[in-house]
């Protein structure tokens, strides 16, 4: 019975470990995506700055007000995507911490149960042995 209990606990821990691994991979993927969006955002910002420092003639011929507005909207859109990804990462990390805390609490509860069982057994043995009168 104890072996079954330990096997079940072992299987539960394996599933939790697999779940943690999947979440770690997802967080890594989201962080990589965030980094890509940030790099793209920097490139867009750089392009935007370059447009302002170009010659006036070049700006008049190549860049219209509509193109600049599109660029601003694109930058704003990328910024919003970055914020969403940051929030997702933060939520996933909070969930991961909460899961780890729950696992730790469950382990402590099981440990307390085992300690109580051992204490009760010790008390029972002591009480039982004191009621027997051993004569040699």
N, CA, C and O atoms as a GROMACS GRO file, in nm:
protein
  544
    1UNK      N    1   0.084  -0.119   0.000
    1UNK     CA    2   0.000   0.000   0.000
    1UNK      C    3   0.088   0.126   0.000
    1UNK      O    4   0.062   0.222  -0.072
    2UNK      N    5   0.193   0.123   0.081
    2UNK     CA    6   0.286   0.236   0.088
    2UNK      C    7   0.360   0.253  -0.044
    2UNK      O    8   0.387   0.365  -0.088
    3UNK      N    9   0.392   0.139  -0.108
    3UNK     CA   10   0.462   0.144  -0.237
    3UNK      C   11   0.372   0.207  -0.342
    3UNK      O   12   0.417   0.288  -0.424
    4UNK      N   13   0.242   0.171  -0.340
    4UNK     CA   14   0.147   0.230  -0.435
    4UNK      C   15   0.139   0.380  -0.414
    4UNK      O   16   0.136   0.459  -0.510
    5UNK      N   17   0.136   0.418  -0.288
    5UNK     CA   18   0.129   0.561  -0.255
    5UNK      C   19   0.254   0.634  -0.306
    5UNK      O   20   0.244   0.742  -0.364
    6UNK      N   21   0.370   0.575  -0.285
    6UNK     CA   22   0.495   0.636  -0.332
    6UNK      C   23   0.501   0.640  -0.484
    6UNK      O   24   0.547   0.738  -0.542
    7UNK      N   25   0.453   0.533  -0.550
    7UNK     CA   26   0.451   0.531  -0.696
    7UNK      C   27   0.358   0.639  -0.750
    7UNK      O   28   0.392   0.706  -0.848
    8UNK      N   29   0.242   0.657  -0.686
    8UNK     CA   30   0.148   0.761  -0.728
    8UNK      C   31   0.210   0.898  -0.710
    8UNK      O   32   0.199   0.985  -0.797
    9UNK      N   33   0.276   0.918  -0.596
    9UNK     CA   34   0.341   1.046  -0.571
    9UNK      C   35   0.453   1.070  -0.672
    9UNK      O   36   0.473   1.182  -0.719
   10UNK      N   37   0.526   0.964  -0.704
   10UNK     CA   38   0.634   0.973  -0.804
   10UNK      C   39   0.578   1.012  -0.940
   10UNK      O   40   0.634   1.098  -1.008
   11UNK      N   41   0.467   0.951  -0.980
   11UNK     CA   42   0.404   0.983  -1.109
   11UNK      C   43   0.354   1.127  -1.110
   11UNK      O   44   0.368   1.198  -1.210
   12UNK      N   45   0.297   1.170  -0.997
   12UNK     CA   46   0.249   1.308  -0.986
   12UNK      C   47   0.365   1.406  -1.002
   12UNK      O   48   0.353   1.506  -1.073
   13UNK      N   49   0.476   1.377  -0.939
   13UNK     CA   50   0.593   1.464  -0.949
   13UNK      C   51   0.648   1.466  -1.091
   13UNK      O   52   0.694   1.570  -1.139
   14UNK      N   53   0.644   1.351  -1.159
   14UNK     CA   54   0.690   1.346  -1.298
   14UNK      C   55   0.604   1.436  -1.386
   14UNK      O   56   0.656   1.510  -1.470
   15UNK      N   57   0.472   1.429  -1.367
   15UNK     CA   58   0.380   1.511  -1.447
   15UNK      C   59   0.404   1.659  -1.418
   15UNK      O   60   0.406   1.741  -1.510
   16UNK      N   61   0.423   1.692  -1.291
   16UNK     CA   62   0.449   1.832  -1.255
   16UNK      C   63   0.581   1.879  -1.316
   16UNK      O   64   0.591   1.994  -1.360
   17UNK      N   65   0.680   1.793  -1.317
   17UNK     CA   66   0.810   1.829  -1.376
   17UNK      C   67   0.796   1.852  -1.526
   17UNK      O   68   0.855   1.945  -1.580
   18UNK      N   69   0.719   1.767  -1.592
   18UNK     CA   70   0.697   1.786  -1.736
   18UNK      C   71   0.624   1.917  -1.762
   18UNK      O   72   0.657   1.990  -1.856
   19UNK      N   73   0.525   1.946  -1.679
   19UNK     CA   74   0.449   2.070  -1.694
   19UNK      C   75   0.540   2.190  -1.674
   19UNK      O   76   0.531   2.289  -1.747
   20UNK      N   77   0.629   2.181  -1.575
   20UNK     CA   78   0.723   2.290  -1.548
   20UNK      C   79   0.817   2.308  -1.668
   20UNK      O   80   0.848   2.421  -1.706
   21UNK      N   81   0.861   2.197  -1.725
   21UNK     CA   82   0.950   2.205  -1.841
   21UNK      C   83   0.881   2.273  -1.959
   21UNK      O   84   0.943   2.353  -2.029
   22UNK      N   85   0.755   2.240  -1.980
   22UNK     CA   86   0.680   2.302  -2.090
   22UNK      C   87   0.664   2.452  -2.066
   22UNK      O   88   0.678   2.532  -2.159
   23UNK      N   89   0.636   2.489  -1.943
   23UNK     CA   90   0.620   2.631  -1.911
   23UNK      C   91   0.753   2.704  -1.928
   23UNK      O   92   0.757   2.817  -1.977
   24UNK      N   93   0.863   2.640  -1.888
   24UNK     CA   94   0.995   2.702  -1.906
   24UNK      C   95   1.023   2.725  -2.054
   24UNK      O   96   1.075   2.831  -2.091
   25UNK      N   97   0.989   2.627  -2.137
   25UNK     CA   98   1.010   2.643  -2.281
   25UNK      C   99   0.924   2.756  -2.337
   25UNK      O  100   0.971   2.834  -2.419
   26UNK      N  101   0.800   2.764  -2.291
   26UNK     CA  102   0.709   2.869  -2.339
   26UNK      C  103   0.760   3.006  -2.296
   26UNK      O  104   0.755   3.101  -2.374
   27UNK      N  105   0.809   3.018  -2.173
   27UNK     CA  106   0.864   3.145  -2.126
   27UNK      C  107   0.987   3.182  -2.208
   27UNK      O  108   1.003   3.298  -2.247
   28UNK      N  109   1.073   3.085  -2.236
   28UNK     CA  110   1.193   3.112  -2.318
   28UNK      C  111   1.153   3.157  -2.458
   28UNK      O  112   1.213   3.249  -2.513
   29UNK      N  113   1.050   3.093  -2.514
   29UNK     CA  114   1.004   3.131  -2.648
   29UNK      C  115   0.948   3.273  -2.647
   29UNK      O  116   0.975   3.352  -2.738
   30UNK      N  117   0.869   3.305  -2.544
   30UNK     CA  118   0.811   3.439  -2.536
   30UNK      C  119   0.919   3.545  -2.513
   30UNK      O  120   0.911   3.656  -2.567
   31UNK      N  121   1.020   3.510  -2.434
   31UNK     CA  122   1.130   3.605  -2.413
   31UNK      C  123   1.207   3.630  -2.543
   31UNK      O  124   1.246   3.743  -2.572
   32UNK      N  125   1.227   3.524  -2.619
   32UNK     CA  126   1.295   3.538  -2.748
   32UNK      C  127   1.211   3.623  -2.843
   32UNK      O  128   1.263   3.708  -2.914
   33UNK      N  129   1.080   3.600  -2.843
   33UNK     CA  130   0.991   3.678  -2.928
   33UNK      C  131   0.993   3.825  -2.884
   33UNK      O  132   0.993   3.915  -2.968
   34UNK      N  133   0.994   3.848  -2.753
   34UNK     CA  134   1.001   3.984  -2.701
   34UNK      C  135   1.129   4.052  -2.748
   34UNK      O  136   1.127   4.168  -2.790
   35UNK      N  137   1.239   3.980  -2.740
   35UNK     CA  138   1.367   4.036  -2.783
   35UNK      C  139   1.362   4.071  -2.932
   35UNK      O  140   1.414   4.175  -2.974
   36UNK      N  141   1.302   3.985  -3.013
   36UNK     CA  142   1.289   4.013  -3.156
   36UNK      C  143   1.205   4.138  -3.180
   36UNK      O  144   1.240   4.223  -3.262
   37UNK      N  145   1.093   4.148  -3.108
   37UNK     CA  146   1.008   4.267  -3.124
   37UNK      C  147   1.082   4.393  -3.080
   37UNK      O  148   1.068   4.498  -3.142
   38UNK      N  149   1.158   4.382  -2.972
   38UNK     CA  150   1.234   4.499  -2.926
   38UNK      C  151   1.338   4.539  -3.030
   38UNK      O  152   1.358   4.658  -3.056
   39UNK      N  153   1.406   4.440  -3.088
   39UNK     CA  154   1.504   4.470  -3.193
   39UNK      C  155   1.436   4.535  -3.313
   39UNK      O  156   1.488   4.632  -3.369
   40UNK      N  157   1.320   4.482  -3.352
   40UNK     CA  158   1.247   4.542  -3.463
   40UNK      C  159   1.204   4.684  -3.430
   40UNK      O  160   1.209   4.773  -3.514
   41UNK      N  161   1.162   4.703  -3.306
   41UNK     CA  162   1.121   4.836  -3.262
   41UNK      C  163   1.238   4.933  -3.269
   41UNK      O  164   1.223   5.047  -3.312
   42UNK      N  165   1.356   4.887  -3.226
   42UNK     CA  166   1.475   4.972  -3.234
   42UNK      C  167   1.508   5.006  -3.379
   42UNK      O  168   1.547   5.119  -3.411
   43UNK      N  169   1.493   4.907  -3.467
   43UNK     CA  170   1.519   4.932  -3.609
   43UNK      C  171   1.420   5.034  -3.665
   43UNK      O  172   1.457   5.122  -3.742
   44UNK      N  173   1.293   5.021  -3.624
   44UNK     CA  174   1.194   5.118  -3.670
   44UNK      C  175   1.227   5.257  -3.615
   44UNK      O  176   1.217   5.356  -3.687
   45UNK      N  177   1.265   5.264  -3.488
   45UNK     CA  178   1.303   5.392  -3.429
   45UNK      C  179   1.422   5.452  -3.503
   45UNK      O  180   1.425   5.572  -3.531
   46UNK      N  181   1.520   5.369  -3.534
   46UNK     CA  182   1.638   5.416  -3.606
   46UNK      C  183   1.598   5.469  -3.743
   46UNK      O  184   1.645   5.574  -3.786
   47UNK      N  185   1.511   5.396  -3.811
   47UNK     CA  186   1.465   5.440  -3.943
   47UNK      C  187   1.391   5.573  -3.931
   47UNK      O  188   1.406   5.661  -4.016
   48UNK      N  189   1.313   5.586  -3.826
   48UNK     CA  190   1.238   5.709  -3.804
   48UNK      C  191   1.333   5.828  -3.782
   48UNK      O  192   1.313   5.936  -3.837
   49UNK      N  193   1.435   5.806  -3.702
   49UNK     CA  194   1.534   5.911  -3.675
   49UNK      C  195   1.610   5.947  -3.802
   49UNK      O  196   1.636   6.064  -3.830
   50UNK      N  197   1.645   5.844  -3.879
   50UNK     CA  198   1.717   5.870  -4.005
   50UNK      C  199   1.636   5.957  -4.099
   50UNK      O  200   1.690   6.042  -4.169
   51UNK      N  201   1.506   5.935  -4.099
   51UNK     CA  202   1.420   6.016  -4.186
   51UNK      C  203   1.426   6.164  -4.149
   51UNK      O  204   1.425   6.251  -4.235
   52UNK      N  205   1.432   6.190  -4.018
   52UNK     CA  206   1.436   6.329  -3.974
   52UNK      C  207   1.569   6.397  -4.004
   52UNK      O  208   1.575   6.518  -4.024
   53UNK      N  209   1.677   6.318  -4.006
   53UNK     CA  210   1.809   6.376  -4.027
   53UNK      C  211   1.851   6.377  -4.174
   53UNK      O  212   1.961   6.422  -4.207
   54UNK      N  213   1.767   6.329  -4.259
   54UNK     CA  214   1.798   6.333  -4.402
   54UNK      C  215   1.784   6.476  -4.452
   54UNK      O  216   1.728   6.563  -4.384
   55UNK      N  217   1.834   6.497  -4.567
   55UNK     CA  218   1.822   6.631  -4.626
   55UNK      C  219   1.677   6.666  -4.650
   55UNK      O  220   1.593   6.578  -4.671
   56UNK      N  221   1.647   6.794  -4.645
   56UNK     CA  222   1.510   6.840  -4.667
   56UNK      C  223   1.459   6.799  -4.804
   56UNK      O  224   1.343   6.760  -4.820
   57UNK      N  225   1.546   6.806  -4.903
   57UNK     CA  226   1.507   6.769  -5.038
   57UNK      C  227   1.464   6.623  -5.044
   57UNK      O  228   1.363   6.589  -5.105
   58UNK      N  229   1.542   6.537  -4.980
   58UNK     CA  230   1.513   6.394  -4.978
   58UNK      C  231   1.378   6.368  -4.909
   58UNK      O  232   1.298   6.288  -4.956
   59UNK      N  233   1.354   6.438  -4.797
   59UNK     CA  234   1.229   6.422  -4.725
   59UNK      C  235   1.110   6.464  -4.811
   59UNK      O  236   1.006   6.398  -4.811
   60UNK      N  237   1.127   6.574  -4.884
   60UNK     CA  238   1.017   6.622  -4.967
   60UNK      C  239   0.986   6.525  -5.080
   60UNK      O  240   0.870   6.505  -5.115
   61UNK      N  241   1.090   6.463  -5.136
   61UNK     CA  242   1.068   6.376  -5.251
   61UNK      C  243   1.026   6.235  -5.210
   61UNK      O  244   0.939   6.177  -5.274
   62UNK      N  245   1.084   6.180  -5.107
   62UNK     CA  246   1.066   6.038  -5.076
   62UNK      C  247   0.964   6.010  -4.964
   62UNK      O  248   0.895   5.909  -4.966
   63UNK      N  249   0.958   6.100  -4.870
   63UNK     CA  250   0.875   6.071  -4.754
   63UNK      C  251   0.758   6.167  -4.749
   63UNK      O  252   0.776   6.289  -4.752
   64UNK      N  253   0.643   6.113  -4.742
   64UNK     CA  254   0.524   6.197  -4.730
   64UNK      C  255   0.473   6.188  -4.587
   64UNK      O  256   0.517   6.103  -4.508
   65UNK      N  257   0.384   6.273  -4.557
   65UNK     CA  258   0.325   6.273  -4.424
   65UNK      C  259   0.253   6.141  -4.396
   65UNK      O  260   0.256   6.092  -4.283
   66UNK      N  261   0.190   6.086  -4.496
   66UNK     CA  262   0.118   5.958  -4.480
   66UNK      C  263   0.214   5.846  -4.444
   66UNK      O  264   0.184   5.765  -4.356
   67UNK      N  265   0.330   5.840  -4.509
   67UNK     CA  266   0.429   5.736  -4.480
   67UNK      C  267   0.480   5.748  -4.336
   67UNK      O  268   0.499   5.647  -4.268
   68UNK      N  269   0.501   5.870  -4.292
   68UNK     CA  270   0.548   5.890  -4.155
   68UNK      C  271   0.440   5.847  -4.054
   68UNK      O  272   0.472   5.788  -3.951
   69UNK      N  273   0.315   5.876  -4.084
   69UNK     CA  274   0.207   5.834  -3.995
   69UNK      C  275   0.198   5.681  -3.990
   69UNK      O  276   0.176   5.623  -3.883
   70UNK      N  277   0.216   5.616  -4.104
   70UNK     CA  278   0.217   5.470  -4.107
   70UNK      C  279   0.330   5.416  -4.020
   70UNK      O  280   0.312   5.319  -3.946
   71UNK      N  281   0.446   5.479  -4.030
   71UNK     CA  282   0.561   5.435  -3.950
   71UNK      C  283   0.532   5.453  -3.801
   71UNK      O  284   0.564   5.365  -3.720
   72UNK      N  285   0.473   5.565  -3.764
   72UNK     CA  286   0.438   5.588  -3.624
   72UNK      C  287   0.339   5.482  -3.574
   72UNK      O  288   0.354   5.430  -3.464
   73UNK      N  289   0.239   5.452  -3.656
   73UNK     CA  290   0.141   5.350  -3.618
   73UNK      C  291   0.208   5.214  -3.603
   73UNK      O  292   0.176   5.138  -3.512
   74UNK      N  293   0.300   5.184  -3.694
   74UNK     CA  294   0.371   5.056  -3.688
   74UNK      C  295   0.453   5.046  -3.559
   74UNK      O  296   0.454   4.942  -3.493
   75UNK      N  297   0.521   5.153  -3.526
   75UNK     CA  298   0.601   5.156  -3.402
   75UNK      C  299   0.510   5.138  -3.281
   75UNK      O  300   0.542   5.062  -3.189
   76UNK      N  301   0.398   5.209  -3.281
   76UNK     CA  302   0.304   5.198  -3.169
   76UNK      C  303   0.249   5.056  -3.159
   76UNK      O  304   0.235   5.002  -3.049
   77UNK      N  305   0.219   4.995  -3.271
   77UNK     CA  306   0.169   4.858  -3.273
   77UNK      C  307   0.272   4.761  -3.216
   77UNK      O  308   0.239   4.675  -3.135
   78UNK      N  309   0.398   4.776  -3.257
   78UNK     CA  310   0.505   4.689  -3.206
   78UNK      C  311   0.523   4.710  -3.055
   78UNK      O  312   0.545   4.616  -2.980
   79UNK      N  313   0.513   4.834  -3.013
   79UNK     CA  314   0.525   4.865  -2.870
   79UNK      C  315   0.414   4.794  -2.792
   79UNK      O  316   0.438   4.737  -2.686
   80UNK      N  317   0.292   4.798  -2.845
   80UNK     CA  318   0.179   4.730  -2.779
   80UNK      C  319   0.202   4.579  -2.774
   80UNK      O  320   0.170   4.515  -2.674
   81UNK      N  321   0.254   4.522  -2.881
   81UNK     CA  322   0.284   4.378  -2.884
   81UNK      C  323   0.388   4.343  -2.777
   81UNK      O  324   0.376   4.243  -2.707
   82UNK      N  325   0.489   4.428  -2.765
   82UNK     CA  326   0.593   4.406  -2.664
   82UNK      C  327   0.532   4.408  -2.524
   82UNK      O  328   0.565   4.323  -2.441
   83UNK      N  329   0.444   4.502  -2.498
   83UNK     CA  330   0.380   4.511  -2.367
   83UNK      C  331   0.297   4.387  -2.337
   83UNK      O  332   0.298   4.336  -2.224
   84UNK      N  333   0.224   4.338  -2.438
   84UNK     CA  334   0.143   4.217  -2.419
   84UNK      C  335   0.232   4.098  -2.386
   84UNK      O  336   0.200   4.020  -2.296
   85UNK      N  337   0.342   4.084  -2.458
   85UNK     CA  338   0.433   3.971  -2.434
   85UNK      C  339   0.495   3.981  -2.295
   85UNK      O  340   0.509   3.881  -2.225
   86UNK      N  341   0.531   4.102  -2.254
   86UNK     CA  342   0.585   4.121  -2.119
   86UNK      C  343   0.483   4.078  -2.014
   86UNK      O  344   0.518   4.014  -1.915
   87UNK      N  345   0.357   4.114  -2.036
   87UNK     CA  346   0.252   4.075  -1.942
   87UNK      C  347   0.236   3.923  -1.939
   87UNK      O  348   0.220   3.865  -1.832
   88UNK      N  349   0.239   3.860  -2.056
   88UNK     CA  350   0.227   3.714  -2.062
   88UNK      C  351   0.342   3.647  -1.986
   88UNK      O  352   0.320   3.552  -1.910
   89UNK      N  353   0.461   3.697  -2.006
   89UNK     CA  354   0.578   3.640  -1.937
   89UNK      C  355   0.562   3.657  -1.786
   89UNK      O  356   0.589   3.565  -1.709
   90UNK      N  357   0.519   3.775  -1.746
   90UNK     CA  358   0.501   3.802  -1.603
   90UNK      C  359   0.396   3.710  -1.542
   90UNK      O  360   0.414   3.657  -1.432
   91UNK      N  361   0.285   3.690  -1.613
   91UNK     CA  362   0.179   3.602  -1.564
   91UNK      C  363   0.230   3.459  -1.554
   91UNK      O  364   0.205   3.391  -1.454
   92UNK      N  365   0.302   3.413  -1.656
   92UNK     CA  366   0.354   3.275  -1.655
   92UNK      C  367   0.454   3.255  -1.542
   92UNK      O  368   0.455   3.150  -1.477
   93UNK      N  369   0.539   3.356  -1.518
   93UNK     CA  370   0.636   3.344  -1.409
   93UNK      C  371   0.565   3.342  -1.274
   93UNK      O  372   0.606   3.269  -1.183
   94UNK      N  373   0.459   3.423  -1.260
   94UNK     CA  374   0.382   3.421  -1.135
   94UNK      C  375   0.315   3.286  -1.115
   94UNK      O  376   0.312   3.233  -1.004
   95UNK      N  377   0.259   3.230  -1.224
   95UNK     CA  378   0.196   3.098  -1.214
   95UNK      C  379   0.299   2.992  -1.174
   95UNK      O  380   0.271   2.904  -1.093
   96UNK      N  381   0.418   3.003  -1.232
   96UNK     CA  382   0.523   2.907  -1.203
   96UNK      C  383   0.562   2.915  -1.055
   96UNK      O  384   0.578   2.813  -0.988
   97UNK      N  385   0.578   3.037  -1.003
   97UNK     CA  386   0.613   3.055  -0.862
   97UNK      C  387   0.503   3.000  -0.772
   97UNK      O  388   0.531   2.936  -0.670
   98UNK      N  389   0.378   3.025  -0.809
   98UNK     CA  390   0.266   2.977  -0.730
   98UNK      C  391   0.262   2.825  -0.729
   98UNK      O  392   0.238   2.764  -0.625
   99UNK      N  393   0.286   2.764  -0.844
   99UNK     CA  394   0.290   2.618  -0.853
   99UNK      C  395   0.400   2.560  -0.764
   99UNK      O  396   0.379   2.463  -0.692
  100UNK      N  397   0.518   2.622  -0.771
  100UNK     CA  398   0.630   2.574  -0.689
  100UNK      C  399   0.597   2.588  -0.540
  100UNK      O  400   0.631   2.501  -0.460
  101UNK      N  401   0.531   2.697  -0.504
  101UNK     CA  402   0.493   2.719  -0.364
  101UNK      C  403   0.391   2.613  -0.320
  101UNK      O  404   0.401   2.558  -0.211
  102UNK      N  405   0.293   2.584  -0.407
  102UNK     CA  406   0.193   2.482  -0.376
  102UNK      C  407   0.256   2.345  -0.362
  102UNK      O  408   0.222   2.268  -0.271
  103UNK      N  409   0.349   2.313  -0.452
  103UNK     CA  410   0.418   2.184  -0.444
  103UNK      C  411   0.494   2.172  -0.313
  103UNK      O  412   0.494   2.067  -0.248
  104UNK      N  413   0.560   2.281  -0.274
  104UNK     CA  414   0.636   2.281  -0.150
  104UNK      C  415   0.542   2.263  -0.030
  104UNK      O  416   0.573   2.189   0.064
  105UNK      N  417   0.428   2.333  -0.034
  105UNK     CA  418   0.331   2.321   0.075
  105UNK      C  419   0.275   2.179   0.082
  105UNK      O  420   0.260   2.124   0.191
  106UNK      N  421   0.245   2.119  -0.033
  106UNK     CA  422   0.194   1.981  -0.035
  106UNK      C  423   0.297   1.886   0.023
  106UNK      O  424   0.262   1.794   0.098
  107UNK      N  425   0.423   1.906  -0.011
  107UNK     CA  426   0.530   1.822   0.042
  107UNK      C  427   0.537   1.836   0.194
  107UNK      O  428   0.551   1.736   0.265
  108UNK      N  429   0.526   1.959   0.244
  108UNK     CA  430   0.532   1.982   0.389
  108UNK      C  431   0.413   1.917   0.460
  108UNK      O  432   0.428   1.863   0.569
  109UNK      N  433   0.296   1.922   0.398
  109UNK     CA  434   0.178   1.860   0.457
  109UNK      C  435   0.197   1.709   0.467
  109UNK      O  436   0.167   1.649   0.570
  110UNK      N  437   0.247   1.648   0.360
  110UNK     CA  438   0.273   1.504   0.361
  110UNK      C  439   0.376   1.469   0.468
  110UNK      O  440   0.363   1.368   0.538
  111UNK      N  441   0.477   1.553   0.480
  111UNK     CA  442   0.581   1.528   0.580
  111UNK      C  443   0.522   1.537   0.721
  111UNK      O  444   0.556   1.457   0.808
  112UNK      N  445   0.433   1.635   0.743
  112UNK     CA  446   0.368   1.648   0.873
  112UNK      C  447   0.280   1.527   0.903
  112UNK      O  448   0.276   1.478   1.016
  113UNK      N  449   0.209   1.478   0.800
  113UNK     CA  450   0.126   1.359   0.820
  113UNK      C  451   0.212   1.240   0.862
  113UNK      O  452   0.176   1.167   0.954
  114UNK      N  453   0.323   1.222   0.795
  114UNK     CA  454   0.412   1.111   0.829
  114UNK      C  455   0.467   1.127   0.970
  114UNK      O  456   0.476   1.029   1.045
  115UNK      N  457   0.504   1.250   1.007
  115UNK     CA  458   0.554   1.275   1.143
  115UNK      C  459   0.446   1.242   1.246
  115UNK      O  460   0.475   1.181   1.350
  116UNK      N  461   0.322   1.283   1.219
  116UNK     CA  462   0.212   1.254   1.311
  116UNK      C  463   0.188   1.105   1.325
  116UNK      O  464   0.166   1.054   1.435
  117UNK      N  465   0.194   1.034   1.213
  117UNK     CA  466   0.176   0.888   1.217
  117UNK      C  467   0.287   0.825   1.300
  117UNK      O  468   0.260   0.739   1.384
  118UNK      N  469   0.410   0.868   1.278
  118UNK     CA  470   0.523   0.814   1.355
  118UNK      C  471   0.509   0.846   1.504
  118UNK      O  472   0.537   0.761   1.588
  119UNK      N  473   0.466   0.969   1.536
  119UNK     CA  474   0.446   1.007   1.676
  119UNK      C  475   0.336   0.921   1.740
  119UNK      O  476   0.351   0.875   1.853
  120UNK      N  477   0.227   0.902   1.666
  120UNK     CA  478   0.116   0.822   1.718
  120UNK      C  479   0.159   0.677   1.739
  120UNK      O  480   0.123   0.615   1.839
  121UNK      N  481   0.237   0.624   1.646
  121UNK     CA  482   0.286   0.487   1.661
  121UNK      C  483   0.378   0.475   1.783
  121UNK      O  484   0.369   0.378   1.858
  122UNK      N  485   0.465   0.572   1.801
  122UNK     CA  486   0.556   0.569   1.916
  122UNK      C  487   0.477   0.574   2.046
  122UNK      O  488   0.506   0.500   2.140
  123UNK      N  489   0.378   0.660   2.051
  123UNK     CA  490   0.294   0.672   2.171
  123UNK      C  491   0.219   0.542   2.196
  123UNK      O  492   0.210   0.497   2.310
  124UNK      N  493   0.166   0.483   2.091
  124UNK     CA  494   0.093   0.357   2.103
  124UNK      C  495   0.184   0.246   2.155
  124UNK      O  496   0.145   0.168   2.242
  125UNK      N  497   0.305   0.240   2.102
  125UNK     CA  498   0.401   0.138   2.145
  125UNK      C  499   0.437   0.157   2.292
  125UNK      O  500   0.444   0.061   2.368
  126UNK      N  501   0.460   0.280   2.330
  126UNK     CA  502   0.496   0.310   2.469
  126UNK      C  503   0.380   0.273   2.561
  126UNK      O  504   0.400   0.210   2.665
  127UNK      N  505   0.258   0.313   2.524
  127UNK     CA  506   0.140   0.283   2.606
  127UNK      C  507   0.116   0.133   2.614
  127UNK      O  508   0.081   0.081   2.720
  128UNK      N  509   0.133   0.064   2.504
  128UNK     CA  510   0.111  -0.080   2.500
  128UNK      C  511   0.215  -0.152   2.585
  128UNK      O  512   0.182  -0.244   2.660
  129UNK      N  513   0.340  -0.111   2.574
  129UNK     CA  514   0.446  -0.179   2.648
  129UNK      C  515   0.434  -0.153   2.798
  129UNK      O  516   0.475  -0.237   2.878
  130UNK      N  517   0.381  -0.039   2.837
  130UNK     CA  518   0.368  -0.009   2.980
  130UNK      C  519   0.254  -0.087   3.044
  130UNK      O  520   0.252  -0.105   3.166
  131UNK      N  521   0.158  -0.133   2.965
  131UNK     CA  522   0.046  -0.210   3.021
  131UNK      C  523   0.082  -0.356   3.042
  131UNK      O  524   0.018  -0.424   3.121
  132UNK      N  525   0.183  -0.404   2.972
  132UNK     CA  526   0.227  -0.542   2.989
  132UNK      C  527   0.321  -0.550   3.109
  132UNK      O  528   0.407  -0.464   3.127
  133UNK      N  529   0.304  -0.651   3.186
  133UNK     CA  530   0.390  -0.670   3.301
  133UNK      C  531   0.482  -0.787   3.269
  133UNK      O  532   0.441  -0.903   3.273
  134UNK      N  533   0.604  -0.756   3.238
  134UNK     CA  534   0.698  -0.860   3.200
  134UNK      C  535   0.767  -0.913   3.326
  134UNK      O  536   0.831  -0.838   3.400
  135UNK      N  537   0.752  -1.040   3.348
  135UNK     CA  538   0.819  -1.103   3.462
  135UNK      C  539   0.914  -1.208   3.410
  135UNK      O  540   0.881  -1.284   3.319
  136UNK      N  541   1.027  -1.211   3.467
  136UNK     CA  542   1.127  -1.310   3.425
  136UNK      C  543   1.128  -1.428   3.516
  136UNK      O  544   1.206  -1.521   3.495
   0.00000   0.00000   0.00000
